[in-house]
Amino acid sequence: MLMKKLLPISLLALYLVIGQWVSAQVNSGVLPKSAVAQLSETLVPQIEVATPDLAALQARSEKSIMDGTPMKVAIVMPLQLTTDNAGTWEHTSDGYDIWRLRLHNAKALGCCALFERFQLPEGAQFFAYNSDKSLIYGPYTNESNPSGEGFSSGLFAGGDVILEYVSPKQTFNQNEQPDILIAGYTYFYRSEGLPDNRVSGTKDGDTGYGASQSCMININCSEGDNWRVQQKGVGRLLAYGVEGESVLAGWCSGTLINNTMGDGTPYFLTANHCAEGTTTQYLNYFEIYFHYECPYCTCTSEPGMITYTGVTKVASSPISTTSNTGTIVYRGSDFLLLKLKSVPWTRLKNDGLLLNGWSKTAAPSTSGVCIHHPAGDVKKISTYTTTLTSGTFNEGATNAYWIVPWATTTHGRSVTEQGSSGSPLFNSNGLVVGTLTGGSSSCTNPNAREYYGKMSYHWTSAGTANERRLQPWLDPVPLSQSTCNILDFNSPFYVIPAAHIFSANGAAFNYTVFSDQPWTLTYQNDHSWFTVNNESGSGDGSIRVTCEANPTASTRRCNMIVNKADGTSFQIIVKQDASGTGISMVSETEFNIYPNPAHNEINIETADHFLSKVEIIDMLGKVVYSANINGDNSLIIPVAQLENAMYLVRLTTVDNEVVYKKFSKN
């Protein structure tokens, strides 16, 4: 959380990159193969990681508290280690080749290993664990990080981590070696947010739960009774950023958030200042921890959690940016929209997560809560019962922030602190209306102001480009809705997706219904232009919609209502593009797209036509990229941000001609 006066913040252009997610398997019950084979750990080579200037780092952290800039808790110590130049190989009697390496620093309060490359052969396993094996991450497989790009071992208390690679049984050879490059060791010089794996009764508060101020109220106290659904989408974020010559890491908060298509895209909304100075490489190391909360109103032992590693940057608005002369050239609302890498909604469902809903209305909320992870601590809740007012945070945009006064509740008066930055502010309807930027409240000064960037300002007011607004991502069609409901994958009733856009040529698509009771389908407006395969069901099922071709120059839309037997309902939308009357088609042979398959970019060339617009459409009909072109006939389009799949490119010329080309992304 930011407090008091901010130093000038420079604009950093972050390019979107593709990487992979992992739902970290912590103490999964699978022991490392070396333990099963009873290999001695005394033979494991140890790399002594250098100790940074701890006095300077602590002084920087203390100054950040005074200045109100984000407090960091760790620094990355660079390494360049592989399975060829470090560690040791051993062969087991039952046919496995095992590589192990220990990273160590006696002064580090916590650590994790960072991999610039992490590509495992099929059938191989990888583990990361501490010396007493009280905390084991893994087994990771080639499915954990199929791209082979940036990765993180998982977080440990103390300065010791053992890395172990296990080859596929009896198939190890030179061509099947892993491609592993250990590029860094995250050295925690502050204890906030570190796991505490000591036995119950020995805790002294220096790590694990309890790092935040004493007035903070745990989410599972009575104050959270009306927010049990929303809390499942909130997580804590370990973010990396470059400051001068150093790469530092610190804690923030945020929430998974839904979009109007209701398609399960795993967006994560937080504050931009949490990731100032990050790079594409370090986005791969971002870790988001879910379910880190006391199971009751108090904790007696370290809670479990689920970890996702790696994000892409989608859109952002800094508080402000300055020119080389120090003049403020941009004022914004401090949001950052990330996307968990290659995470299907089914994985979120299996992990008990959801996508929170939002409201972009400008009317102030009269009551609600903030759910957050102060100081990287277990999940907390703070309550407001007074109508929000508008305000301006430091050099940010005028009146782009909600000012929040905290209320006294049953268990006290919970506020926020550093580590709460980016946390969602909910209104009385349970929808996100803001993201925490900063303030100066504390347990001893609970009346101080707190500033949350407004969703209404994030929406379209923070800039004209898509990367400065939430609307193109959270309402991509757009469906022009002022609110979007929660998508709870574990609720007894929902439909995915909530909307689908059909082409003007007509097509068929399945909406999947999840219901614990019989349901029926009704229509709110004209539906004569499409058919459905069934209008009722006895439980889980699907609704297949088939659209006829659109003969008009206008889009068509129908709201369908799925009505459950108990009276609850879920709205789904059928929308069809206009036919494009007056648009003529051009032969695709007159355009060339290469390389195909593509990885980072595609080249588009045509000799006889000049383009006015380029769109990339996924196989579900969603426009995932759109750009207006000023009559060019040779273009380079970035595609690294796209997931690996088949796509359709729709090219429109200055003469209103249209051509479609396919390409695949890998």
C-alpha positions in Angstrom: 0.0 0.0 0.0 1.2 3.5 -0.8 1.1 6.1 1.9 1.8 9.9 2.0 3.7 11.5 -0.9 4.7 9.4 -3.9 8.0 10.0 -5.8 7.5 10.6 -9.6 6.8 7.3 -11.3 8.1 6.7 -14.9 6.1 4.8 -17.5 7.4 1.3 -18.2 6.1 -0.5 -21.3 5.7 -4.1 -20.5 5.4 -6.5 -23.4 3.1 -9.4 -23.2 4.7 -12.8 -23.1 3.6 -16.4 -23.0 4.6 -18.7 -20.2 2.8 -21.3 -18.1 0.9 -21.7 -14.9 1.3 -24.2 -12.2 -1.0 -25.1 -9.4 1.8 -25.9 -7.0 1.6 -29.3 -5.4 2.7 -28.7 -1.8 3.4 -31.7 0.4 1.3 -33.7 -2.1 2.4 -37.0 -0.3 4.8 -37.9 -3.1 8.4 -38.1 -1.7 11.3 -37.1 -3.8 12.8 -40.2 -5.5 16.1 -39.6 -3.6 14.3 -40.1 -0.3 12.6 -43.3 -1.6 15.9 -44.6 -2.8 17.6 -43.5 0.5 20.3 -41.5 -1.2 22.5 -39.6 1.1 22.1 -35.8 1.2 25.7 -35.4 2.3 26.7 -36.0 -1.3 24.5 -33.1 -2.6 26.8 -30.2 -3.8 25.9 -26.9 -2.1 26.0 -23.5 -3.8 26.6 -20.7 -1.3 24.5 -17.8 -2.5 26.0 -14.4 -1.9 24.6 -12.2 0.9 23.4 -8.8 -0.2 23.9 -5.5 1.7 21.3 -6.2 4.3 21.7 -2.9 6.1 21.1 -1.0 2.9 18.1 -3.1 2.0 16.5 -2.7 5.5 17.1 1.0 5.4 15.4 1.1 2.0 12.4 -0.8 3.4 12.1 1.5 6.4 12.4 4.6 4.1 9.6 3.2 1.9 7.4 3.0 4.9 8.1 6.7 5.6 7.8 7.8 2.0 4.7 5.7 1.2 6.4 3.7 -1.6 5.9 -0.1 -1.8 7.9 -2.0 0.8 9.9 -4.9 -0.7 10.8 -8.0 1.3 13.3 -9.8 -1.0 16.0 -9.3 -3.5 17.0 -11.6 -6.4 20.6 -12.8 -6.3 21.6 -13.7 -9.9 22.8 -17.2 -10.7 23.6 -19.1 -13.9 23.4 -22.8 -13.0 22.4 -25.8 -15.1 22.4 -29.6 -14.7 25.7 -29.5 -16.6 27.7 -27.0 -14.6 26.3 -27.6 -11.0 24.9 -30.3 -8.9 25.5 -34.1 -9.1 24.0 -37.0 -10.9 23.4 -40.4 -9.3 21.9 -43.6 -10.7 19.5 -45.7 -8.7 19.4 -49.5 -8.7 15.9 -49.4 -10.2 16.8 -47.4 -13.3 16.5 -43.7 -12.5 19.0 -40.9 -13.0 18.7 -38.3 -10.3 20.3 -34.8 -10.3 20.4 -32.8 -7.0 21.7 -29.3 -6.0 21.4 -27.4 -2.8 21.1 -23.6 -2.7 22.0 -22.1 0.6 22.5 -18.9 2.5 22.5 -19.0 6.3 21.3 -15.4 6.7 18.3 -15.5 4.4 15.0 -15.5 6.2 13.3 -17.2 3.2 14.1 -18.1 -0.4 13.0 -19.6 -3.7 14.8 -20.6 -6.9 14.0 -18.8 -10.1 14.3 -20.6 -13.5 14.8 -18.7 -16.7 14.3 -22.0 -18.5 12.4 -25.0 -17.1 11.7 -27.7 -19.8 11.3 -31.3 -18.6 11.1 -34.4 -20.8 8.0 -36.4 -20.8 7.9 -38.8 -17.8 10.4 -36.7 -15.8 9.8 -35.2 -12.4 11.1 -32.3 -10.5 11.0 -31.5 -6.7 12.0 -28.6 -4.5 12.2 -29.1 -0.8 13.8 -27.9 2.4 16.4 -29.9 4.4 14.0 -31.6 6.7 11.4 -32.1 4.0 8.7 -30.4 6.0 7.8 -28.5 2.8 7.9 -30.2 -0.5 6.9 -28.7 -3.9 6.2 -31.2 -6.6 6.3 -33.4 -8.4 6.4 -31.0 -11.3 6.2 -32.6 -14.8 6.4 -31.4 -18.4 2.8 -30.5 -18.1 3.5 -28.1 -15.3 5.4 -25.7 -17.6 5.1 -27.0 -21.2 6.5 -23.8 -22.8 9.8 -24.3 -20.9 9.9 -20.6 -20.0 10.3 -18.8 -16.7 9.3 -20.7 -13.5 9.7 -20.6 -9.7 10.4 -23.4 -7.2 8.0 -22.2 -4.6 8.6 -20.3 -1.4 10.5 -21.5 1.6 11.2 -20.1 5.1 15.0 -20.2 5.8 17.8 -20.0 3.3 18.0 -23.6 2.2 16.4 -25.3 -0.8 17.2 -28.6 -2.5 16.4 -29.0 -6.1 15.9 -32.5 -7.5 15.4 -33.8 -11.1 14.3 -37.4 -11.7 14.7 -38.7 -15.2 12.2 -41.0 -16.9 12.9 -44.5 -15.8 15.6 -46.4 -17.8 15.3 -43.9 -20.8 17.7 -41.2 -19.8 20.2 -40.2 -22.5 21.9 -37.1 -24.0 18.8 -36.2 -26.1 16.4 -36.4 -23.2 18.2 -34.1 -20.8 16.2 -31.4 -19.1 16.7 -27.8 -20.2 17.0 -26.1 -16.9 18.7 -22.7 -16.2 18.6 -21.5 -12.6 18.8 -17.7 -13.1 18.2 -16.4 -9.6 17.7 -17.0 -5.9 15.1 -14.9 -4.2 16.7 -13.8 -0.9 14.1 -12.7 1.7 15.6 -10.2 4.0 12.3 -9.5 5.7 10.1 -12.2 7.2 6.6 -11.0 6.2 4.6 -13.6 4.2 7.0 -16.5 4.7 5.6 -19.9 5.5 5.9 -21.1 9.1 6.4 -24.8 9.2 7.2 -25.2 12.9 5.0 -27.3 15.1 2.1 -25.7 16.9 3.0 -23.9 20.0 6.5 -22.8 19.0 5.5 -19.8 16.8 7.0 -16.5 17.7 5.4 -14.3 15.0 8.5 -13.7 12.8 7.2 -15.8 9.9 3.9 -17.1 8.6 0.5 -15.9 9.8 0.4 -13.0 12.2 2.7 -10.6 10.4 0.2 -7.8 10.0 -0.9 -5.2 12.6 -2.8 -6.5 15.6 -6.2 -4.9 14.7 -6.5 -6.8 11.5 -9.6 -9.1 11.4 -9.4 -12.6 9.9 -11.7 -13.3 7.0 -13.3 -16.2 8.7 -14.5 -14.2 11.7 -18.1 -13.2 11.8 -17.4 -10.0 9.7 -16.8 -12.3 6.7 -20.0 -14.3 7.0 -21.7 -12.4 4.2 -18.6 -12.6 2.0 -17.8 -16.3 1.9 -18.2 -16.4 -1.9 -16.1 -13.3 -2.7 -13.2 -14.4 -0.5 -12.6 -17.4 -2.7 -11.4 -15.1 -5.5 -9.0 -13.0 -3.5 -5.3 -13.8 -3.4 -1.9 -12.4 -2.4 0.7 -11.6 -5.0 4.5 -11.9 -4.8 5.5 -9.4 -7.5 9.0 -8.7 -8.9 10.3 -5.3 -10.2 13.5 -3.7 -11.2 14.7 -0.8 -8.9 18.1 0.6 -10.1 20.5 -2.2 -10.4 18.5 -4.6 -8.2 15.5 -6.9 -8.8 13.2 -6.7 -5.7 10.1 -8.6 -4.7 7.2 -7.6 -2.4 3.7 -8.5 -1.4 0.4 -7.1 -2.8 -3.2 -8.3 -3.0 -5.7 -8.7 -5.7 -8.7 -10.7 -7.1 -9.6 -13.0 -9.9 -12.3 -11.1 -11.9 -15.0 -12.1 -14.4 -15.8 -10.7 -17.8 -19.1 -10.2 -19.5 -18.5 -13.2 -21.8 -18.4 -15.4 -18.7 -16.0 -17.7 -20.4 -13.7 -18.3 -17.5 -10.7 -16.2 -18.6 -8.5 -16.1 -15.5 -7.9 -12.3 -15.2 -6.4 -11.0 -11.9 -6.9 -7.4 -11.0 -4.5 -5.6 -8.7 -2.6 -2.2 -8.4 -0.1 -1.0 -11.0 2.3 0.3 -8.4 2.8 -3.3 -7.3 4.7 -4.1 -10.4 6.5 -0.9 -11.3 9.7 -1.7 -13.1 9.0 -5.4 -13.8 10.1 -7.0 -17.1 8.8 -9.8 -19.2 11.2 -12.3 -17.6 10.1 -11.5 -14.1 6.4 -11.7 -14.9 7.1 -15.4 -15.3 8.1 -15.5 -11.6 5.0 -13.7 -10.2 3.3 -16.0 -7.7 -0.4 -15.7 -6.7 -1.4 -17.6 -3.5 -5.1 -18.5 -2.9 -6.9 -19.9 0.1 -4.2 -18.5 2.4 -6.5 -17.9 5.4 -7.1 -19.0 8.9 -9.8 -21.7 8.9 -11.5 -20.1 11.9 -11.5 -16.6 13.4 -8.0 -17.4 14.8 -5.0 -19.5 13.7 -3.2 -22.1 15.6 -1.0 -23.4 12.8 0.2 -22.3 9.4 -2.7 -22.6 6.8 -2.3 -24.3 3.5 -2.6 -22.5 0.2 -2.7 -23.0 -3.6 0.0 -21.3 -5.7 -0.2 -20.2 -9.4 3.1 -19.2 -11.0 3.5 -16.8 -14.0 1.3 -14.1 -15.5 1.0 -11.9 -18.6 0.3 -8.2 -18.4 -3.0 -7.2 -20.1 -3.6 -3.6 -19.3 -2.6 -1.0 -16.7 -2.9 2.6 -15.6 -0.1 4.0 -13.4 -0.8 6.7 -10.9 1.3 9.1 -13.0 4.1 9.3 -15.4 6.7 12.0 -16.0 8.7 13.4 -18.9 12.5 13.6 -18.9 12.2 17.0 -17.4 10.1 15.8 -14.5 6.8 17.2 -15.9 3.8 15.0 -15.2 2.5 13.8 -18.6 -0.1 11.3 -17.5 -2.4 10.9 -14.5 -4.2 7.7 -13.9 -6.0 5.4 -11.5 -3.4 2.7 -10.6 -4.9 -0.5 -11.9 -3.1 -3.6 -13.3 -4.9 -6.4 -15.1 -3.0 -9.6 -15.3 -3.8 -13.0 -16.7 -2.8 -16.3 -15.2 -0.9 -18.2 -17.8 -2.8 -21.0 -19.7 -5.1 -21.7 -16.8 -8.4 -23.3 -17.9 -11.5 -22.6 -15.9 -11.7 -26.2 -15.0 -8.5 -25.9 -13.0 -9.9 -22.9 -11.1 -13.0 -25.0 -10.4 -10.9 -27.9 -9.1 -9.0 -25.6 -6.8 -12.2 -24.1 -5.4 -11.7 -20.6 -6.9 -14.0 -18.2 -8.7 -14.0 -15.0 -10.7 -15.4 -12.0 -8.8 -18.0 -9.7 -10.3 -17.7 -6.0 -10.7 -19.6 -2.7 -11.1 -18.5 0.2 -13.3 -21.2 2.6 -12.1 -19.9 5.9 -10.9 -22.5 6.1 -8.0 -20.7 5.8 -4.6 -21.3 2.6 -2.6 -22.9 3.1 0.8 -21.3 0.1 2.5 -19.1 -2.9 1.8 -15.7 -4.5 2.6 -12.1 -4.8 1.5 -10.6 -8.3 1.5 -6.8 -8.3 1.5 -3.5 -9.7 2.7 -1.7 -7.0 4.7 2.0 -7.6 5.1 1.6 -10.9 3.1 -0.4 -12.2 6.1 -3.4 -14.5 6.0 -6.5 -13.1 4.4 -8.2 -10.2 6.3 -11.4 -8.2 6.0 -12.0 -4.5 6.6 -15.5 -3.0 6.7 -17.0 0.4 5.7 -20.5 1.5 6.6 -20.3 5.2 5.4 -20.9 6.3 1.8 -17.8 6.5 -0.2 -16.6 9.9 -1.4 -14.4 10.9 -4.4 -10.8 12.1 -4.1 -7.5 12.5 -5.8 -4.4 10.5 -4.7 -1.2 12.4 -5.0 -0.3 12.9 -8.7 -3.1 10.6 -9.8 -6.1 11.6 -12.0 -8.6 14.0 -10.4 -11.3 12.3 -8.5 -10.3 8.9 -9.8 -10.3 7.4 -6.4 -12.8 6.3 -3.7 -12.0 7.5 -0.2 -12.9 4.8 2.3 -13.5 5.3 6.1 -13.2 2.1 8.1 -15.9 1.1 10.6 -15.8 -0.6 14.0 -17.2 -4.1 13.9 -17.6 -7.1 16.3 -13.9 -7.9 16.5 -12.5 -4.4 16.3 -11.6 -1.9 13.5 -9.6 -3.5 10.8 -7.7 -1.2 8.4 -5.1 -1.9 5.6 -1.3 -1.7 5.4 1.5 -2.4 3.0 0.8 -5.7 1.2 -2.9 -4.7 1.0 -2.2 -2.8 -2.2 -4.3 -3.9 -5.2 -7.0 -5.5 -2.9 -10.6 -5.3 -4.1 -13.1 -3.0 -2.6 -16.6 -4.6 -2.7 -20.0 -2.8 -2.6 -23.0 -4.0 -0.7 -24.0 -6.1 -3.7 -20.7 -8.0 -3.5 -19.2 -6.5 -6.6 -15.8 -5.0 -7.0 -15.9 -1.2 -7.3 -12.2 -0.3 -6.6 -8.6 -1.4 -6.1 -6.4 -0.2 -3.2 -3.7 2.4 -4.1 -2.8 3.7 -0.7 -3.4 5.9 2.3 -2.1 6.2 5.9 -4.5 4.3 8.1 -3.1 2.1 10.9 -4.3 0.5 14.0 -3.3 3.6 15.9 -4.7 5.9 13.3 -7.8 4.2 11.9 -9.5 7.4 10.8 -6.8 8.2 8.2 -7.9 8.2 4.5 -7.7 5.2 2.2 -7.7 5.6 -1.6 -9.1 3.1 -4.0 -8.8 3.5 -7.8 -12.4 3.5 -9.1 -13.6 0.8 -11.4 -15.6 3.5 -13.2 -12.4 5.3 -14.0 -10.4 2.2 -14.8 -13.1 1.3 -17.3 -12.4 3.9 -20.1 -11.2 7.1 -18.5 -7.6 6.0 -17.9 -6.6 6.3 -21.5 -7.8 5.7 -25.1 -5.6 2.7 -25.9 -6.8 -0.8 -25.0 -3.8 -1.3 -22.7 -5.0 1.7 -20.6 -8.6 0.5 -20.1 -10.5 -2.4 -18.5 -13.4 -2.3 -20.9 -11.8 -4.0 -23.9 -11.0 -7.0 -21.6 -13.8 -7.2 -19.1 -16.5 -6.3 -21.7 -14.8 -7.2 -24.9 -17.8 -7.3 -27.3 -19.0 -5.0 -25.8 -22.3 -6.1 -24.2 -22.4 -2.6 -22.6 -23.4 -3.9 -19.1 -22.8 -1.7 -16.1 -22.3 -4.8 -13.9 -21.0 -8.3 -14.2 -21.9 -11.1 -11.8 -19.5 -13.5 -10.0 -18.7 -16.7 -11.9 -18.6 -19.3 -9.1 -17.5 -22.7 -10.6 -18.5 -24.5 -7.5 -22.0 -23.0 -7.2 -25.0 -25.3 -7.8 -26.1 -23.3 -10.8 -24.3 -21.5 -13.6 -23.8 -21.5 -17.4 -20.4 -21.1 -19.2 -20.0 -19.1 -21.2 -22.6 -16.4 -20.4 -22.4 -15.0 -23.9 -21.3 -16.0 -27.4 -20.8 -13.9 -30.5 -21.8 -15.7 -33.8 -20.4 -14.7 -37.2 -22.8 -13.2 -39.7 -22.5 -16.4 -41.7 -24.1 -18.4 -39.0 -22.7 -21.2 -36.9 -23.5 -23.6 -34.0 -22.2 -23.3 -30.4 -22.8 -25.1 -27.1 -23.5 -23.4 -23.8 -22.8 -25.7 -20.9 -25.3 -25.7 -18.0 -24.4 -26.8 -14.5 -27.4 -27.3 -12.3 -28.4 -29.4 -9.3 -32.1 -29.2 -10.3 -34.3 -29.3 -13.4 -34.2 -26.2 -15.6 -36.1 -24.6 -18.5 -35.2 -22.1 -21.1 -37.1 -18.9 -21.9 -36.5 -15.9 -24.2 -36.7 -12.2 -23.5 -36.9 -11.1 -27.2 -36.9 -12.3 -30.8 -35.2 -15.6 -31.3 -36.6 -16.6 -34.7 -33.1 -16.3 -36.2 -31.7 -19.2 -34.4 -32.7 -22.6 -33.0 -31.8 -24.6 -29.9 -31.5 -28.3 -29.5 -33.4 -28.4 -26.2 -35.2 -26.0 -23.9 -35.0 -28.0 -20.7 -32.9 -30.4 -18.7 -32.9 -32.4 -15.5 -29.4 -31.3 -14.3 -26.0 -30.7 -16.0 -26.4 -30.4 -19.7 -25.8 -28.2 -22.7 -27.8 -25.9 -25.0 -26.7 -26.0 -28.6 -27.6 -22.8 -30.5 -27.5 -22.8 -34.3 -27.7 -19.4 -36.0 -28.9 -18.8 -39.5 -26.9 -16.3 -41.7 -27.6 -12.7 -40.9 -29.1 -10.9 -44.0 -29.1 -7.5 -42.3 -26.5 -4.8 -41.8 -27.3 -4.7 -38.0 -26.2 -7.0 -35.2 -28.8 -9.3 -33.6 -29.1 -10.1 -30.0 -31.3 -12.3 -27.8 -31.2 -12.7 -24.0 -32.1 -16.2 -23.0 -32.9 -17.1 -19.4 -32.2 -20.5 -17.9 -34.7 -20.9 -15.1 -34.0 -23.4 -12.3 -36.8 -25.3 -10.5 -36.2 -23.3 -7.3 -36.9 -20.0 -9.1 -33.3 -18.8 -9.6 -32.2 -17.9 -13.1 -29.1 -17.3 -15.2 -29.0 -15.0 -18.2 -27.1 -16.0 -21.3 -26.7 -14.0 -24.5 -26.8 -14.9 -28.1 -25.4 -12.2 -30.3 -24.6 -12.2 -34.0 -22.5 -9.9 -36.1 -24.0 -7.8 -38.9 -23.8 -9.3 -42.4 -21.6 -6.5 -43.5 -23.9 -5.4 -46.4 -21.7 -3.7 -49.0 -18.6 -5.6 -48.0 -17.1 -7.7 -50.8 -14.8 -10.7 -50.2 -11.3 -10.9 -51.5 -9.4 -14.1 -52.3 -7.2 -15.2 -49.5 -4.5 -16.1 -52.0 -3.9 -12.3 -52.4 -2.6 -12.1 -48.8 0.3 -13.8 -47.2 0.7 -14.6 -43.5 3.9 -16.1 -42.1 5.4 -17.8 -40.2 2.7 -20.3 -39.7 2.8 -21.7 -37.1 3.8 -18.5 -35.3 5.4 -17.9 -31.9 6.1 -14.2 -31.2 4.7 -12.4 -34.3 3.1 -12.8 -37.7 3.9 -10.9 -40.9 1.0 -9.9 -43.2 1.8 -8.9 -46.7 -0.3 -8.1 -49.8 0.8 -6.5 -53.1 -2.5 -5.1 -54.4 -4.5 -4.1 -51.4 -4.2 -1.6 -48.5 -5.5 -2.4 -45.1 -7.7 -0.5 -42.7 -8.2 -3.0 -40.0 -6.7 -6.3 -38.7 -8.6 -8.6 -36.2 -7.6 -11.9 -34.8 -10.5 -14.2 -33.7 -10.2 -17.4 -31.7 -12.2 -20.5 -32.5 -15.0 -19.5 -30.1 -15.6 -16.4 -32.1 -14.0 -14.0 -29.7 -11.9 -11.1 -31.0 -8.6 -11.4 -29.1 -6.7 -8.7 -31.1 -7.9 -5.6 -33.1 -6.0 -2.8 -34.6 -6.9 0.0 -37.1 -4.4 0.3 -39.9 -3.5 3.4 -41.9 -3.5 2.0 -45.4 -0.4 -0.3 -45.0 0.1 -3.4 -47.1 2.9 -4.9 -45.0 2.5 -5.4 -41.2 4.1 -7.2 -38.2 1.5 -8.2 -35.6 2.6 -9.4 -32.1 1.0 -12.7 -31.1 3.2 -13.8 -28.1 0.3 -12.8 -25.8 -2.0 -15.4 -27.4 -2.5 -18.9 -26.1 -1.4 -21.8 -28.2 -4.3 -22.5 -30.6 -5.7 -22.0 -34.0 -6.9 -18.5 -35.0 -8.7 -16.7 -37.8 -7.3 -13.4 -39.1 -9.9 -11.0 -40.5 -8.4 -8.3 -42.8 -10.5 -5.3 -43.9 -9.1 -3.1 -46.7 -9.6 0.6 -47.3 -12.1 -0.4 -50.0 -14.2 -2.2 -47.5 -13.1 -5.6 -48.8 -12.7 -8.5 -46.4 -10.5 -11.6 -46.4 -10.0 -14.4 -43.8 -6.8 -16.3 -43.2 -6.0 -19.0 -40.6 -2.8 -19.4 -38.6 -1.8 -21.4 -35.6 0.1 -20.2 -32.5 2.6 -22.4 -30.7 
